[in-house]
Amino acid sequence: MSVWVVVEHRNGEVRDVTAELAAAARGLGLGPVTGFVLGGPGETEGPAAALPAGFDRVVRIEHETLRGGNAPAVVEALGCRAEAEGPRLILGAHSAAGMDWAPALAARLGAPLATDVTALGTDDGGLSATRTVYAGKLQARVRLAEAPTAVVTLRPGAFAPAEGREAGAAEAAAEDLPADLGRRFVEWVQEAAGEVDITQADVLVSVGRGIGDPEDLDVARELAEALGATLSCSRPVVDLGWLPKERQVGISGKTVKPKVYIALGISGAFQHVTAMKDSGLILAVNKDPKAPIFRVAHYGIVGDLFKVVPELTKAAREARG
Ligand SMILES: Cc1cc2nc3c(=O)[nH]c(=O)nc-3n(C[C@H](O)[C@H](O)[C@H](O)COP(=O)(O)OP(=O)(O)OC[C@H]3O[C@@H](n4cnc5c(N)ncnc54)[C@H](O)[C@@H]3O)c2cc1C
């Protein structure tokens, strides 16, 4: 038995979640852990030399079609090997890349799949996983069907990372992949710099869909003004066109770590929380006492933001004189 880990890397850098994958893989005790570093020519050597601890073996596979982590090529490269070698588990991150290759790889192998997993274990020789459902309000425990190989993606930030670095020698493996897999990577496009940089703010007043109407953003703006804070938001607020993308907090927006983060009408989906949970002090206002945001908040106010926020603004103005 063995566990394979698909190393997450971009622009030559290993992403933090790789250390979490390595630790989770080791913790299962399902045999040696092999890290796979996949990419185009010249893309894998740097990341393979900068891996966290936890791998018994590291395999680098380079091919033009793997450039940029092109998912169809990842599926092809790992699929062929997995059919031949039969790892018990193939583990990746529940990231944009993992969401792309993992379901396709599971389909190709006819393997059971669990995505966005927050806890993973073995019982009676089988694999069981915990996933959140209904926007984080419920936890579902699932048992993966018996099969030679399972595919699982782990939620970034949900597992403790492996400590330390390990620049062991990586084997370079040749892979004969088809030149045309129907899709190829072209380039990473850097987002243009906007007017505000929410990552630099000491205090963020962040609004979610609970604000209900763009006209009502003024309620949050006034609080931000009274506190000398910057306005940020959740993704739906951007998708609805109420605030620009540069103000979005979350996995598809910015990761922030201000001294104070005030969440107004934000439910606390993991895609949002992952990117603000390390803030110094988190205050959440939400009318739903079961909103997941309260799990990470240091202070929580259960109530209607349209009643609570004007009171906070008043208190902030008085405190500042
Ligand atoms: C691939 C992917 C990437 C994503 N990336 C991001 C991301 O980067 N950032 C992000 O934020 N989301 C992201 N999401 C979306 C995420 O899953 C959630 O849908 C989103 O965070 C929910 O935003 P919200 O909390 O503002 O809205 P909702 O979940 O609709 O929550 C609104 C909250 O407001 C409360 N509320 C309503 N009215 C009031 C009131 N009057 N007073 C007080 N409280 C009130 C409700 O109780 C509720 O909890 C992503 C999703 C996917 C699939």
The ligand as a Tripos MOL2 file, in Angstrom:
@<TRIPOS>MOLECULE
LIG
   53    58     1     0     0
SMALL
NO_CHARGES

@<TRIPOS>ATOM
      1 C1        -14.6020   28.0690   -6.0980 C.3       1 LIG1
      2 C2        -15.2690   29.0290   -5.1450 C.ar      1 LIG1
      3 C3        -14.5640   30.1410   -4.7270 C.ar      1 LIG1
      4 C4        -15.1560   31.0360   -3.8370 C.ar      1 LIG1
      5 N1        -14.4400   32.1150   -3.4200 N.ar      1 LIG1
      6 C5        -14.9730   32.9350   -2.5020 C.ar      1 LIG1
      7 C6        -14.2230   34.0350   -1.9980 C.ar      1 LIG1
      8 O1        -13.0920   34.2920   -2.4030 O.2       1 LIG1
      9 N2        -14.8050   34.8210   -1.0670 N.ar      1 LIG1
     10 C7        -16.0680   34.5970   -0.5870 C.ar      1 LIG1
     11 O2        -16.5310   35.3630    0.2690 O.2       1 LIG1
     12 N3        -16.8000   33.5740   -1.0630 N.ar      1 LIG1
     13 C8        -16.2920   32.7590   -2.0110 C.ar      1 LIG1
     14 N4        -17.0470   31.7440   -2.5040 N.ar      1 LIG1
     15 C9        -18.4900   31.7090   -2.1620 C.3       1 LIG1
     16 C10       -18.7590   31.0890   -0.8110 C.3       1 LIG1
     17 O3        -18.9430   29.7020   -0.9470 O.3       1 LIG1
     18 C11       -20.0540   31.6710   -0.2140 C.3       1 LIG1
     19 O4        -21.1100   31.4780   -1.1180 O.3       1 LIG1
     20 C12       -19.9380   33.1510    0.1000 C.3       1 LIG1
     21 O5        -18.7910   33.4060    0.9070 O.3       1 LIG1
     22 C13       -21.1730   33.5960    0.8540 C.3       1 LIG1
     23 O6        -21.1330   34.9830    0.9770 O.3       1 LIG1
     24 P1        -21.9650   35.7110    2.0940 P.3       1 LIG1
     25 O7        -21.5780   35.1870    3.4300 O.co2     1 LIG1
     26 O8        -21.8360   37.1790    1.8550 O.co2     1 LIG1
     27 O9        -23.4670   35.3420    1.7110 O.3       1 LIG1
     28 P2        -24.4800   34.3140    2.3540 P.3       1 LIG1
     29 O10       -23.8770   32.9780    2.5200 O.co2     1 LIG1
     30 O11       -25.7340   34.4400    1.5800 O.co2     1 LIG1
     31 O12       -24.7140   34.8670    3.8310 O.3       1 LIG1
     32 C14       -25.4040   36.0390    4.1320 C.3       1 LIG1
     33 C15       -25.4740   36.1070    5.6370 C.3       1 LIG1
     34 O13       -26.0740   37.3290    6.0130 O.3       1 LIG1
     35 C16       -26.9090   37.0970    7.1270 C.3       1 LIG1
     36 N5        -27.9020   38.1740    7.1220 N.ar      1 LIG1
     37 C17       -28.8900   38.4030    6.2160 C.ar      1 LIG1
     38 N6        -29.5470   39.5340    6.5190 N.ar      1 LIG1
     39 C18       -28.9670   40.0280    7.6460 C.ar      1 LIG1
     40 C19       -29.2050   41.1660    8.4540 C.ar      1 LIG1
     41 N7        -30.1630   42.0530    8.1600 N.pl3     1 LIG1
     42 N8        -28.4350   41.3540    9.5480 N.ar      1 LIG1
     43 C20       -27.4530   40.4630    9.8790 C.ar      1 LIG1
     44 N9        -27.1870   39.3660    9.1480 N.ar      1 LIG1
     45 C21       -27.9240   39.1580    8.0400 C.ar      1 LIG1
     46 C22       -27.4910   35.7200    6.9040 C.3       1 LIG1
     47 O14       -27.8900   35.1430    8.1300 O.3       1 LIG1
     48 C23       -26.3110   34.9960    6.2710 C.3       1 LIG1
     49 O15       -25.5280   34.3240    7.2550 O.3       1 LIG1
     50 C24       -16.4820   30.8320   -3.3810 C.ar      1 LIG1
     51 C25       -17.1780   29.7020   -3.8080 C.ar      1 LIG1
     52 C26       -16.5800   28.8080   -4.6790 C.ar      1 LIG1
     53 C27       -17.3520   27.5990   -5.1020 C.3       1 LIG1
@<TRIPOS>BOND
     1     1     2 1
     2     2     3 ar
     3     2    52 ar
     4     3     4 ar
     5     4     5 ar
     6     4    50 ar
     7     5     6 ar
     8     6     7 ar
     9     6    13 1
    10     7     8 2
    11     7     9 ar
    12     9    10 ar
    13    10    11 2
    14    10    12 ar
    15    12    13 ar
    16    13    14 ar
    17    14    15 1
    18    14    50 ar
    19    15    16 1
    20    16    17 1
    21    16    18 1
    22    18    19 1
    23    18    20 1
    24    20    21 1
    25    20    22 1
    26    22    23 1
    27    23    24 1
    28    24    25 2
    29    24    26 1
    30    24    27 1
    31    27    28 1
    32    28    29 2
    33    28    30 1
    34    28    31 1
    35    31    32 1
    36    32    33 1
    37    33    34 1
    38    33    48 1
    39    34    35 1
    40    35    36 1
    41    35    46 1
    42    36    37 ar
    43    36    45 ar
    44    37    38 ar
    45    38    39 ar
    46    39    40 ar
    47    39    45 ar
    48    40    41 1
    49    40    42 ar
    50    42    43 ar
    51    43    44 ar
    52    44    45 ar
    53    46    47 1
    54    46    48 1
    55    48    49 1
    56    50    51 ar
    57    51    52 ar
    58    52    53 1
@<TRIPOS>SUBSTRUCTURE
     1 LIG1         1 GROUP 0 **** ****
